[in-house]
Amino acid sequence: MASWSEFATDDPRLAAAIRSLMQQYGPGFGYLATIRADGGPRVHPVSPVITDEGLFCFIVDSPKRRDLERDGRYALHSFPPEESDDEAYVAGRARPVTDQVRVARLADSMRAAPQVDWRLFEFTVDVAMLSRHGNDGASTFGGGAGRPAVQVWFDPADGRNRMSGPGLAMRHSRRIHRHATPEYTPVPAR
């Protein structure tokens, strides 16, 4: 599981684009998916905090916090921009931050209300995705209308074997596998 900082070091352009979409309305705005005790999904709006140090979220006492405390798997999706259907997505594991100095520093910098029962979680990054649709759904990277430009980053340290799908070209870096597709066209269901 890579930290946000490790991901950003490996692919700074992709990390910057994802950060920009997550922070387009201020400090951060997205939808957090967690796993309920019965295995079903739960989705909540959150304000993710992305710093050079990592990807964090202050979570108040709620079902989503209990989900993360029980099973740290998460997915975080950006809120769509007004001018396009571009989207950013990251997934991995959330873990509570226990270093009180770090918690205090982030709480102070983000003005987290001390009287509220929140807990700070750091999110690792197993996969990150950016999809550029452009204005009115048209691709911004020379694809055609309705053909988004998609970049996907996987951390191979999770031990899963990844296979490329239709239109996906695999590139290898020193420690990270990336799948990039300037013109990804989904295969229709049969």
N, CA and C of each residue as an Amber inpcrd file, in Angstrom:
protein
   570
   0.8380000  -1.1820000   0.0000000   0.0000000   0.0000000   0.0000000
   0.8780000   1.2380000   0.0000000   0.7310000   2.0300000  -0.9930000
   1.5300000   3.2400000  -1.1200000   0.8560000   4.3930000  -0.3850000
   1.6640000   5.2550000   0.1790000   1.1160000   6.4870000   0.7450000
   0.8140000   7.4330000  -0.4170000   0.0260000   8.4730000  -0.1530000
  -0.2240000   9.4760000  -1.1880000   1.1000000  10.0630000  -1.6610000
   2.0220000  10.3050000  -0.7390000   3.3140000  10.8970000  -1.0830000
   4.1030000   9.9910000  -2.0270000   4.0890000   8.6790000  -1.7840000
   4.7800000   7.7440000  -2.6750000   4.1400000   7.7330000  -4.0570000
   2.8190000   7.7200000  -4.0950000   2.1020000   7.7940000  -5.3640000
   2.4470000   9.0840000  -6.1040000   2.4080000  10.2230000  -5.3930000
   2.6900000  11.5170000  -6.0100000   4.1280000  11.6200000  -6.4950000
   5.0480000  10.9750000  -5.8230000   6.4400000  10.9690000  -6.2590000
   6.5910000  10.1490000  -7.5320000   5.8900000   9.0220000  -7.5940000
   5.9930000   8.1470000  -8.7560000   5.3040000   8.7280000  -9.9830000
   4.1530000   9.3500000  -9.8100000   3.4150000   9.9050000 -10.9500000
   2.8730000  11.2840000 -10.5780000   3.7500000  12.2900000 -10.5590000
   3.3420000  13.6150000 -10.0870000   2.2330000  14.2650000 -10.9160000
   2.2230000  14.0300000 -12.2250000   1.1860000  14.6570000 -13.0630000
  -0.1940000  14.0830000 -12.7620000  -0.2720000  12.7670000 -12.6320000
  -1.5500000  12.1400000 -12.3080000  -2.0030000  12.5520000 -10.9100000
  -1.1020000  12.5390000  -9.9410000  -1.4430000  12.9360000  -8.5740000
  -1.9260000  14.3900000  -8.5330000  -1.2680000  15.2690000  -9.2650000
  -1.6730000  16.6800000  -9.2880000  -3.0600000  16.8460000  -9.9090000
  -3.3420000  16.0960000 -10.9700000  -4.6550000  16.1890000 -11.6110000
  -5.7530000  15.6660000 -10.6850000  -5.4820000  14.5750000  -9.9850000
  -6.4660000  14.0300000  -9.0440000  -6.6640000  15.0040000  -7.8880000
  -5.5800000  15.5460000  -7.3750000  -5.6710000  16.5210000  -6.2760000
  -6.4810000  17.7340000  -6.7050000  -6.2660000  18.1930000  -7.9220000
  -6.9940000  19.3500000  -8.4360000  -8.4980000  19.0860000  -8.4860000
  -8.8970000  17.9070000  -8.9430000 -10.3210000  17.5880000  -8.9870000
 -10.9110000  17.4410000  -7.5860000 -10.1560000  16.8370000  -6.6730000
 -10.6570000  16.6680000  -5.3110000 -10.7800000  18.0120000  -4.5890000
  -9.9210000  18.9810000  -4.9620000  -9.9060000  20.2650000  -4.2650000
 -10.4940000  21.4110000  -5.0970000 -11.2290000  21.0930000  -6.1460000
 -11.7450000  22.1350000  -7.0310000 -12.7180000  23.0940000  -6.3560000
 -13.3570000  22.6730000  -5.2780000 -14.3200000  23.5290000  -4.5780000
 -13.7950000  24.0080000  -3.2350000 -12.4960000  23.9300000  -3.0250000
 -11.9080000  24.3440000  -1.7600000 -10.9690000  23.2730000  -1.2460000
 -10.9020000  23.0930000   0.0780000  -9.9510000  22.1350000   0.6440000
 -10.1520000  20.7120000   0.1480000 -11.3560000  20.2900000  -0.1150000
 -11.6060000  18.9470000  -0.6120000 -13.0780000  18.6110000  -0.5800000
 -13.5270000  17.8870000  -1.6040000 -14.9120000  17.4570000  -1.6660000
 -14.9880000  16.2120000  -2.5190000 -15.5650000  15.1450000  -1.9540000
 -15.6950000  13.9020000  -2.7000000 -16.6850000  12.9870000  -2.0150000
 -16.8300000  11.8130000  -2.5830000 -17.7100000  10.7930000  -2.0320000
 -16.8710000   9.6240000  -1.5590000 -17.0590000   9.2460000  -0.2940000
 -16.3140000   8.1550000   0.3150000 -17.2010000   6.9220000   0.3740000
 -16.7300000   5.8350000  -0.2170000 -17.4280000   4.5540000  -0.1240000
 -16.7050000   3.6960000   0.8980000 -17.4730000   3.1280000   1.8170000
 -16.9550000   2.2200000   2.8370000 -17.7530000   0.9180000   2.7470000
 -17.3430000  -0.0580000   3.5520000 -18.0070000  -1.3640000   3.5400000
 -18.7540000  -1.5490000   4.8550000 -20.0810000  -1.6990000   4.7520000
 -20.9080000  -1.9210000   5.9340000 -20.5950000  -3.2830000   6.5470000
 -21.0400000  -3.5120000   7.7720000 -20.8050000  -4.7830000   8.4580000
 -21.4120000  -5.9630000   7.7020000 -22.5000000  -5.7200000   6.9590000
 -23.1160000  -6.8090000   6.1950000 -22.4630000  -7.0030000   4.8310000
 -21.3880000  -6.2490000   4.5460000 -20.6600000  -6.3790000   3.2850000
 -21.1400000  -5.4610000   2.1820000 -22.2320000  -4.7640000   2.3930000
 -22.7600000  -3.8450000   1.3940000 -21.9920000  -2.5330000   1.3680000
 -22.1630000  -1.7490000   0.3120000 -21.4720000  -0.4570000   0.2230000
 -22.2210000   0.6340000   0.9780000 -21.4750000   1.6360000   1.4070000
 -22.0450000   2.8290000   2.0290000 -21.3020000   4.0120000   1.4140000
 -22.0190000   5.0410000   0.9780000 -21.4020000   6.2080000   0.3510000
 -21.8160000   7.4670000   1.0950000 -20.8220000   8.3250000   1.3860000
 -21.0520000   9.5740000   2.1100000 -20.2170000  10.6830000   1.4810000
 -20.7130000  11.9130000   1.4730000 -19.8540000  13.0310000   1.0800000
 -18.8450000  13.3180000   2.1960000 -17.6260000  13.6440000   1.8150000
 -16.5640000  13.9680000   2.7770000 -15.7120000  15.1000000   2.2260000
 -14.8550000  15.6180000   3.0840000 -13.8840000  16.6360000   2.6850000
 -12.4810000  16.0600000   2.8680000 -11.9590000  15.3920000   1.8410000
 -10.6080000  14.8350000   1.9700000  -9.5720000  15.9470000   2.0610000
  -8.5130000  15.6690000   2.7880000  -7.4130000  16.6120000   2.9640000
  -6.1910000  16.0130000   2.2720000  -5.6970000  16.6960000   1.2490000
  -4.5140000  16.2250000   0.5370000  -3.3980000  17.2310000   0.7860000
  -2.3230000  16.7320000   1.3870000  -1.1560000  17.5680000   1.6430000
   0.0550000  16.8640000   1.0420000   1.2110000  17.4990000   1.1040000
   2.4310000  16.8370000   0.6530000   2.7390000  15.6180000   1.5170000
   2.1670000  15.6000000   2.7100000   2.3940000  14.5340000   3.6800000
   1.5180000  13.3050000   3.4240000   0.3270000  13.4970000   2.8430000
  -0.5540000  12.3620000   2.6190000  -1.9760000  12.7560000   2.2750000
  -2.8290000  11.7310000   2.1990000  -4.2590000  11.8790000   1.9390000
  -4.9750000  11.5160000   3.2380000  -5.7670000  12.4520000   3.7620000
  -6.3880000  12.2920000   5.0680000  -7.8630000  12.6650000   5.0090000
  -8.5720000  12.2640000   6.0650000  -9.9550000  12.6940000   6.2180000
 -10.2920000  12.7060000   7.7060000 -10.9160000  13.7860000   8.1590000
 -11.4400000  13.8740000   9.5190000 -12.8420000  13.2720000   9.4700000
 -13.0640000  12.1870000  10.2080000 -14.3490000  11.4880000  10.1720000
 -15.0150000  11.5900000  11.5480000 -16.2180000  12.1710000  11.5680000
 -16.9630000  12.2870000  12.8210000 -17.5460000  10.9310000  13.1890000
 -18.0050000  10.8030000  14.4500000 -18.6280000   9.5660000  14.8840000
 -19.8640000   9.3200000  14.0230000 -19.8160000   8.2530000  13.2400000
 -20.8550000   7.9870000  12.2500000 -20.7230000   6.5470000  11.7600000
 -21.7010000   6.0740000  11.0000000 -21.5680000   4.7330000  10.4270000
 -20.3160000   4.5900000   9.5590000 -19.9610000   5.6230000   8.7970000
 -18.7690000   5.4940000   7.9390000 -17.4980000   5.3500000   8.7830000
 -17.4310000   6.0390000   9.9350000 -16.2590000   5.8860000  10.8000000
 -16.2040000   4.4690000  11.3750000 -17.3360000   3.9590000  11.7960000
 -17.3490000   2.5830000  12.3080000 -16.9770000   1.5910000  11.2100000
 -17.4140000   1.8680000   9.9790000 -17.0090000   1.0180000   8.8420000
 -15.4920000   1.0020000   8.7040000 -14.8720000   2.1980000   8.7170000
 -13.4210000   2.2930000   8.5330000 -12.6570000   1.6780000   9.7020000
 -13.1940000   1.8000000  10.9120000 -12.5290000   1.2050000  12.0690000
 -12.5910000  -0.3210000  12.0190000 -13.6540000  -0.8620000  11.4500000
 -13.8270000  -2.3040000  11.3580000 -13.1110000  -2.8800000  10.1400000
 -13.2380000  -2.2260000   8.9980000 -12.6830000  -2.6980000   7.7280000
 -12.2090000  -1.4560000   6.9830000 -10.9170000  -1.2440000   6.9200000
 -10.3670000   0.0050000   6.3970000 -10.4550000   0.2030000   4.8990000
 -11.0010000  -0.7600000   4.1600000 -11.0800000  -0.5830000   2.7050000
 -12.0050000   0.5830000   2.3660000 -11.5800000   1.3800000   1.3910000
 -12.3570000   2.5490000   1.0060000 -12.2040000   2.7970000  -0.4920000
 -13.0770000   3.6150000  -1.0210000 -12.9470000   4.1990000  -2.3550000
 -13.3880000   5.6530000  -2.2160000 -12.6640000   6.5430000  -2.8700000
 -12.9580000   7.9790000  -2.8010000 -13.0950000   8.4950000  -4.2200000
 -14.2060000   9.1540000  -4.4920000 -14.5000000   9.6520000  -5.8410000
 -14.7280000  11.1530000  -5.7690000 -14.1870000  11.8680000  -6.7370000
 -14.3480000  13.3280000  -6.7700000 -15.7850000  13.7150000  -7.0960000
 -16.1460000  14.9160000  -6.7030000 -17.4060000  15.5120000  -7.1130000
 -17.2080000  16.0160000  -8.5300000 -18.1880000  15.8500000  -9.4270000
 -17.9630000  16.2610000 -10.8190000 -17.8500000  17.7780000 -10.9770000
 -16.9380000  18.2170000 -11.8430000 -16.8280000  19.6530000 -12.1270000
 -18.0690000  20.1460000 -12.8630000 -18.3260000  21.4300000 -12.7720000
 -19.4870000  22.0050000 -13.4560000 -19.3360000  22.0000000 -14.9670000
 -18.1000000  22.1410000 -15.4710000 -17.8840000  22.3140000 -16.9020000
 -17.5770000  21.0220000 -17.6560000 -17.4790000  19.8840000 -16.9560000
 -17.1600000  18.6210000 -17.6390000 -17.6110000  17.4510000 -16.7850000
 -17.4120000  16.2690000 -17.3030000 -17.7030000  15.0460000 -16.5520000
 -16.4280000  14.3790000 -16.0710000 -15.3260000  15.1430000 -15.9690000
 -14.0580000  14.5780000 -15.5130000 -14.2340000  13.9770000 -14.1290000
 -13.4600000  12.9270000 -13.8550000 -13.5860000  12.2770000 -12.5540000
 -12.2510000  11.7350000 -12.0800000 -12.1130000  11.7070000 -10.7640000
 -10.9260000  11.1540000 -10.1160000 -11.3980000  10.1430000  -9.0830000
 -10.5820000   9.1060000  -8.9130000 -10.9350000   8.0160000  -8.0140000
  -9.6590000   7.4720000  -7.3980000  -9.6810000   7.2220000  -6.0980000
  -8.5790000   6.5260000  -5.4250000  -9.1980000   5.4870000  -4.4990000
  -8.4850000   4.3950000  -4.2960000  -8.9570000   3.3470000  -3.3950000
  -7.7630000   2.7200000  -2.7020000  -8.0120000   2.2040000  -1.5250000
  -6.9580000   1.5680000  -0.7470000  -7.4800000   1.2460000   0.6330000
  -6.6670000   1.5430000   1.6330000  -7.0440000   1.2730000   3.0280000
  -6.8770000   2.5410000   3.8500000  -7.8250000   2.7410000   4.7460000
  -7.7650000   3.8650000   5.6840000  -7.3070000   3.3130000   7.0270000
  -6.4750000   4.0950000   7.6920000  -6.0430000   3.6880000   9.0390000
  -6.0150000   4.9350000   9.9180000  -6.4070000   4.7560000  11.1860000
  -6.4050000   5.9030000  12.0970000  -4.9870000   6.4340000  12.3010000
  -4.8640000   7.7440000  12.3650000  -3.5740000   8.3670000  12.6650000
  -3.4560000   8.4150000  14.1810000  -2.4050000   7.7970000  14.7120000
  -2.2360000   7.7260000  16.1690000  -1.1810000   8.6920000  16.7010000
  -0.3580000   9.2500000  15.8340000   0.6620000  10.2190000  16.2430000
  -0.0360000  11.5360000  16.5830000  -0.1250000  11.8580000  17.8700000
  -0.8770000  13.0270000  18.3190000  -0.2980000  14.3530000  17.8290000
   1.0000000  14.4080000  17.6190000   1.6160000  15.6270000  17.0800000
   1.1410000  15.8510000  15.6390000   1.1360000  14.7860000  14.8780000
   0.6590000  14.8610000  13.4870000  -0.8270000  15.2190000  13.4520000
  -1.6270000  14.5980000  14.3120000  -3.0640000  14.8970000  14.3810000
  -3.2610000  16.3720000  14.7140000  -2.5550000  16.8700000  15.7120000
  -2.6990000  18.2700000  16.1270000  -2.2870000  19.2340000  15.0180000
  -1.2000000  18.9160000  14.3210000  -0.7220000  19.7800000  13.2350000
  -1.7620000  19.8650000  12.1080000  -2.3020000  18.7130000  11.6970000
  -3.3020000  18.7110000  10.6230000  -4.6090000  19.3500000  11.0840000
  -5.0090000  19.0740000  12.3160000  -6.2400000  19.6670000  12.8450000
  -6.1270000  21.1840000  12.8920000  -4.9650000  21.6880000  13.3010000
  -4.7490000  23.1300000  13.3580000  -4.7430000  23.7410000  11.9550000
  -4.0370000  23.1160000  11.0330000  -3.9380000  23.6790000   9.6780000
  -5.2710000  23.6200000   8.9330000  -6.1090000  22.6290000   9.2370000
  -7.4010000  22.4950000   8.5520000  -8.5640000  23.0390000   9.3810000
  -8.2360000  23.6230000  10.5410000  -9.2380000  24.2200000  11.4340000
 -10.3260000  23.2230000  11.8330000  -9.9210000  22.0110000  12.1800000
 -10.8670000  20.9970000  12.6400000 -11.3920000  21.3940000  14.0210000
 -12.6800000  21.4020000  14.1680000 -13.3120000  21.8390000  15.4130000
 -12.9410000  20.8990000  16.5580000 -12.2890000  21.4270000  17.6130000
 -11.8510000  20.5610000  18.7140000 -13.0090000  19.9850000  19.5350000
 -14.1610000  20.6390000  19.5260000 -15.2930000  20.1700000  20.3220000
 -16.0750000  19.0510000  19.6360000 -15.7420000  18.7380000  18.3950000
 -16.4460000  17.6880000  17.6490000 -15.7110000  16.3620000  17.8190000
 -16.4760000  15.2820000  17.9260000 -15.9070000  13.9420000  18.0790000
 -15.4910000  13.4110000  16.7090000 -14.3000000  13.8010000  16.2460000
 -13.7800000  13.3120000  14.9730000 -12.5390000  12.4820000  15.2240000
 -12.2000000  11.7140000  14.2220000 -10.9760000  10.9310000  14.2350000
 -10.3100000  11.1160000  12.8910000  -8.9810000  11.2680000  12.8940000
  -8.2280000  11.4770000  11.6610000  -7.7870000  10.1260000  11.0960000
  -8.0820000   9.9180000   9.8050000  -7.6580000   8.7180000   9.0900000
  -6.7210000   9.1200000   7.9650000  -5.7040000   8.2970000   7.7400000
  -4.8520000   8.4510000   6.5580000  -5.2510000   7.3740000   5.5730000
  -5.3530000   7.7530000   4.2920000  -5.7440000   6.8150000   3.2450000
  -4.5240000   6.4430000   2.4210000  -4.2470000   5.1460000   2.3260000
  -3.2010000   4.6810000   1.4210000  -3.8070000   4.5710000   0.0220000
  -2.9530000   4.4230000  -0.9720000  -3.4190000   4.3830000  -2.3580000
  -2.9690000   3.0720000  -3.0020000  -3.9370000   2.2010000  -3.2820000
  -3.6670000   0.9740000  -4.0320000  -3.9140000   1.1900000  -5.5120000
  -4.9040000   2.0310000  -5.8220000  -5.2430000   2.3380000  -7.2070000
  -5.6970000   3.7910000  -7.2700000  -5.3200000   4.4540000  -8.3520000
  -5.7560000   5.8350000  -8.5970000  -6.1700000   5.9240000 -10.0580000
  -7.2520000   6.6350000 -10.3240000  -7.7500000   6.7470000 -11.6820000
  -8.1760000   8.1800000 -11.9840000  -7.8830000   8.5850000 -13.1940000
  -8.3260000   9.8930000 -13.6850000  -8.9790000   9.6540000 -15.0340000
 -10.1710000  10.1740000 -15.2070000 -10.8920000  10.0560000 -16.4650000
 -11.2420000  11.4600000 -16.9310000 -10.7400000  11.8070000 -18.1060000
 -11.0090000  13.1320000 -18.6830000 -12.0200000  12.9830000 -19.8060000
 -13.1850000  13.6000000 -19.6050000 -14.2460000  13.5530000 -20.6050000
 -14.3180000  14.8440000 -21.4070000 -13.8250000  15.9270000 -20.8350000
 -13.9010000  17.2150000 -21.5100000 -15.3140000  17.7780000 -21.4620000
 -15.5090000  18.8700000 -22.1480000 -16.8180000  19.5230000 -22.1790000
 -17.8120000  18.6520000 -22.9350000 -18.9870000  18.5250000 -22.4150000
 -20.0740000  17.7690000 -23.0330000 -19.6970000  16.3230000 -23.3300000
 -18.8160000  15.7340000 -22.5270000 -18.4710000  14.3270000 -22.6870000
 -17.4370000  14.0310000 -23.7440000 -16.9390000  15.0420000 -24.4580000
 -15.9460000  14.8000000 -25.5040000 -14.5800000  14.5700000 -24.8790000
 -13.8050000  13.7050000 -25.4670000 -12.4700000  13.4210000 -24.9610000
 -11.5940000  14.6500000 -25.1030000 -10.7220000  14.8440000 -24.1160000
  -9.8100000  15.9720000 -24.1610000  -8.4610000  15.5870000 -24.7410000
  -8.2720000  14.3080000 -25.0700000  -6.9680000  13.8530000 -25.5300000
  -7.0220000  13.2380000 -26.9170000  -7.7830000  13.8150000 -27.8210000
  -7.7730000  13.3820000 -29.2090000  -8.5510000  12.1130000 -29.4840000
  -9.2910000  11.6030000 -28.5320000 -10.1250000  10.4240000 -28.7450000
 -11.3060000  10.8340000 -29.5780000 -12.3960000  10.7020000 -29.3780000
 -13.5300000  11.2240000 -30.0920000 -14.5790000  11.5200000 -29.0660000
 -15.6590000  12.0780000 -29.5040000 -16.7400000  12.3650000 -28.5720000
 -17.1470000  11.0820000 -27.8660000 -17.3530000  11.1700000 -26.5830000
 -17.7770000  10.0170000 -25.8140000 -16.6770000   9.0260000 -25.4830000
 -15.4480000   9.3090000 -25.8360000 -14.3330000   8.4070000 -25.5530000
 -13.3820000   9.0980000 -24.5900000 -13.5540000   8.8490000 -23.2980000
 -12.7310000   9.5430000 -22.3190000 -11.2770000   9.0880000 -22.3490000
 -10.4110000   9.9640000 -21.9140000  -9.0080000   9.6220000 -21.7040000
  -8.8990000   9.1360000 -20.2640000  -8.3790000   7.9460000 -20.0810000
  -8.3350000   7.3250000 -18.7680000  -6.9060000   6.9610000 -18.4200000
  -6.4900000   7.3180000 -17.2010000  -5.2020000   6.8990000 -16.6660000
  -5.4740000   6.1560000 -15.3750000  -4.8570000   4.9930000 -15.2110000
  -5.0250000   4.2030000 -14.0030000  -3.6530000   3.8330000 -13.4810000
  -3.4490000   3.9930000 -12.1870000  -2.1830000   3.7000000 -11.5150000
  -2.4430000   2.6230000 -10.4750000  -1.6570000   1.5440000 -10.4920000
  -1.7650000   0.4770000  -9.4980000  -0.4620000   0.3780000  -8.7200000
  -0.5710000   0.1270000  -7.4380000   0.5940000  -0.1550000  -6.6170000
   0.7850000  -1.6680000  -6.6150000   1.8630000  -2.1860000  -7.2040000
   2.0370000  -3.6360000  -7.2830000   2.3380000  -4.2760000  -5.9310000
   2.6250000  -3.4890000  -4.9220000   2.9250000  -4.0360000  -3.6020000
   1.7180000  -4.7340000  -2.9900000   0.5090000  -4.5300000  -3.5520000
  -0.6630000  -5.2130000  -2.9970000  -0.6690000  -6.7000000  -3.3540000
   0.2530000  -7.1350000  -4.2310000   0.4290000  -8.5530000  -4.5220000
  -0.5490000  -9.1350000  -5.5110000  -1.4760000  -8.3520000  -6.0160000
  -2.4210000  -8.8910000  -6.9960000  -1.8380000  -8.7840000  -8.3880000
  -2.1330000  -9.7220000  -9.1920000  -1.6920000  -9.7380000 -10.5770000
  -2.7070000  -8.9460000 -11.3930000  -2.2970000  -7.9350000 -12.0830000
  -3.1900000  -7.1020000 -12.8800000  -3.0670000  -7.4920000 -14.3470000
  -4.1800000  -7.5250000 -15.0120000  -4.1660000  -7.7990000 -16.4490000
  -4.7120000  -6.5760000 -17.1500000  -4.2150000  -6.3200000 -18.3250000
  -4.7220000  -5.1790000 -19.0750000  -5.9800000  -5.5890000 -19.8210000
  -6.9120000  -4.6640000 -19.8990000  -8.1670000  -4.9050000 -20.6020000
  -8.0990000  -4.3440000 -22.0020000  -9.2220000  -4.3630000 -22.7140000
  -9.2530000  -3.8660000 -24.0900000  -8.7810000  -2.4230000 -24.1570000
  -7.8250000  -2.1560000 -24.9950000  -7.3470000  -0.7950000 -25.1950000
  -6.3820000  -0.3000000 -24.1450000  -6.0430000  -1.1330000 -23.1640000
  -5.1360000  -0.6880000 -22.1110000  -3.7140000  -1.0820000 -22.4600000
  -2.8270000  -0.1340000 -22.4120000  -1.4130000  -0.4020000 -22.6720000
  -0.6690000  -0.3610000 -21.3540000   0.0710000  -1.4040000 -21.0270000
   0.7640000  -1.4550000 -19.7460000   2.1440000  -0.8310000 -19.8760000
   2.4600000   0.0410000 -18.9370000   3.8030000   0.5970000 -18.8220000
   4.3270000   0.2290000 -17.4620000   5.6010000   0.0180000 -17.3460000
   6.1910000  -0.3190000 -16.0610000   7.1170000   0.7980000 -15.6150000
   7.0660000   1.1060000 -14.3450000   8.0430000   2.0080000 -13.7580000
   8.8360000   1.2030000 -12.7440000   9.7010000   1.8610000 -12.0420000
  10.5600000   1.1730000 -11.0860000   9.7600000   0.3710000 -10.0710000
   8.6910000   0.9300000  -9.5120000   7.9550000   0.1910000  -8.4950000
   6.4570000   0.1510000  -8.7090000   5.9610000   0.8500000  -9.6920000
   4.5230000   0.9510000  -9.8800000   4.1520000   0.5170000 -11.2950000
   3.0710000  -0.2120000 -11.4140000   2.5140000  -0.5480000 -12.7250000
   1.4560000   0.4880000 -13.0340000   1.4360000   0.9700000 -14.2480000
   0.4180000   1.9250000 -14.6690000  -0.2650000   1.3900000 -15.9060000
  -1.5380000   1.6200000 -15.9870000  -2.2910000   1.3160000 -17.1950000
  -2.7760000   2.6680000 -17.7010000  -2.4800000   2.9760000 -18.9290000
  -2.9270000   4.2510000 -19.4820000  -3.6440000   3.9780000 -20.7860000
  -4.6650000   4.7390000 -21.0390000  -5.3890000   4.5740000 -22.2810000
  -5.8640000   5.9210000 -22.7760000  -5.3270000   6.3830000 -23.8800000
  -5.8140000   7.6500000 -24.4060000  -7.1940000   7.5150000 -25.0220000
  -7.5810000   6.3030000 -25.4250000  -8.8960000   6.1220000 -26.0500000
  -9.4720000   4.7830000 -25.5990000  -9.9280000   4.6850000 -24.3830000
 -10.4840000   3.4430000 -23.8700000 -11.9340000   3.3390000 -24.2900000
 -12.2740000   2.2510000 -24.9480000 -13.6460000   1.9940000 -25.3470000
 -14.1160000   0.7330000 -24.6520000 -15.1080000   0.8140000 -23.7790000
 -15.5810000  -0.3750000 -23.0850000 -16.1310000  -1.4000000 -24.0730000
 -15.9650000  -2.6630000 -23.7450000 -16.5240000  -3.7290000 -24.5660000
 -17.9800000  -3.8900000 -24.1880000 -18.9000000  -3.8690000 -25.1760000
 -20.3260000  -3.9940000 -24.8400000 -20.6240000  -5.3610000 -24.2370000
 -21.5840000  -5.3860000 -23.3180000 -22.0150000  -6.6490000 -22.7040000
 -22.7330000  -7.4860000 -23.7490000 -22.5480000  -8.7820000 -23.6620000
 -23.2210000  -9.6800000 -24.6250000 -24.4820000 -10.2410000 -24.0600000
